[in-house]
Amino acid sequence: MSANENTAPAVTAPAALAVTAPAAAGDAAAAAPAAADLAGLVRAIGQRARAASLVLATAGTAQKNAALLELARLLALPATAAALLAANARDLAAARENALAAPQIDRLTLTPARLAHLAESVRQVAALPDPVGEVLDETVRPNGLRIRRVRVPIGVIGIIYEARPNVTIDCASLCLKSGNASILRGGREIFHTNTALAALLPAALAHAGLPAGAVQLIPTTDRAALNTLLRLDECIHCIIPRGGESLIRFVAENATIPVIKHYNGICFVYLDAAADPAMAEAVTLNAKTSRPSVCNAAEQLLVHRAAAAALLPRVARALAAENVELRCDPAAAALLARARIPHTPATAADYRAEFLAPILAVRVVDTLDEAVAIINRDGSAHSDAIITQDEPAARRFLAGVDSSAVFWNASTRFNDGYEFGFGAEIGISTDRLHARGPMGLRELCSYKFLVEGAGQVRG
């Protein structure tokens, strides 16, 4: 194990309500267990999680909410805030020493306001409807058998994530409310903060009479522990990675457990021949500039040739005013050159890029069918939009684009669990099995069949 990996003792419920910040990374690493011990540690965590999941599966809504509300109360305590901010200061100092960029440091940073928001987010999860036990459908067979399909927890969910400290609490809360045990593995950049946050969870669970194994943090960022976690299919039922494409691909390629994921967000806005110019400008601007670094931001703009002369200069001028770099194909470049709007030639790589920055690739297309074909070929099946007043054209686009969310006259930025009315989400899936799109509480559940009879036997 390398000397710069972080390891801390297994987190236990604090004796008092205050949180003790973990030891400095160097001190902790010196006492790190060997690889074989790490594997045993992770397997023990998995076994505790599996046992806890069987308890959670039958826990009532009031019991789960009691744990969540206690967690929110602990987060709001002044002593808790002081300890969490002290732990966070250690991570921020290391981030500055390692010359992380300012936006990365901002994502790592906890503030009193962010802590208050985190506590409120837990209260909001507690207020959401409990999906467990919902009857999805019911039939009575001719032989009298009554068959109900009922929503149940998945079981044990492993969540592997990078820098944001809110993920520790958000994912723990969502998994708990949906009756799932969770195993959390955060990144080294936020290790001390995550450990301090996780130290609150056993006390909240104990307050509600729930097992401590219901939420556990892997107490190391050593890669050997991750490798064990990804192969623990006898205890863990699915893995959800949250982070950059390299992390997600590593998880997907090395896990023997089903992975729910999206690799990237190459999202398109298509301005159809019948697009309203004002709407085209407003939606494209929002999709690109409201938050360029998120996965549902637009990265690609397609414009129908029949309307390009009228639409593209107007939309491009608005984007340029927001300092968006436009990388154009020859047809789009010619239109913008005549309008004296700044732009650069696009490369082939630009047409399949997730920029996560104020950059937009622009192409002119001849038909709606060409737009659909390009999106299905070059996109990432995440979020794509058509702007048009032509309903038949919109219906063809909605049916033809193979993405987790397809929008008509609305921004791609709406592909979000909160915006969809789910209350919260654990991530967005572009997979096709089990869950697709924003994953709220219902998507953290599976189902089982409950069959009631009166002594029937099969002939």
Helices and strands as residue ranges (DSSP letters): H 25-30, H 35-56, H 61-76, H 78-97, H 102-108, H 112-127, E 135-140, E 146-153, E 156-161, H 166-177, E 181-185, G 188-190, H 191-198, H 201-207, G 212-214, E 215-217, H 223-229, E 238-242, H 245-254, E 267-271, H 277-289, E 298-304, H 305-321, E 325-328, H 330-338, E 344-345, G 349-352, E 359-365, H 368-378, E 383-387, H 391-400, E 405-408, G 412-414, E 428-429, E 437-438, G 442-444, E 445-452
